[in-house]
């Protein structure tokens, strides 16, 4: 297990302190830690449990119950494919296959370069736009036929490649 650096530990402590005296602080703390760190570090669970006077198992139960929380680091960009009934019927499986190949990320995993996480989600409530994908919070309707999503992913890949090359040449 990787150990968190002091900056991350300080950020987690600050977030816990900010929310620990509020009603129902666990989800607030978890949301903010995930926003700050990109995931919920396992090392944070005992810290949260202690501040909220809950068993670690209960904190872990919340993290593992809600799909929006992750105990593994996510990619820099998160692509979520809706698997609700309308999206599934209109080609979500093909969409997953297409973007697995393009991003080199396995389903519910992060690509080796850390650039993309490819996740599935339950119904997003946009059934009339099916199949729907969400990239970094932006919804793409009819994502199987919409060239904008693939264009954006390729653009992000190109930017990453250029940045990586620049760092290697520096």
Helices and strands as residue ranges (DSSP letters): H 6-19, H 25-37, H 42-52, H 56-65, E 77-82, H 85-89, H 92-103, E 109-110, E 116-121, G 127-129, E 133-135, E 138-140, H 147-169
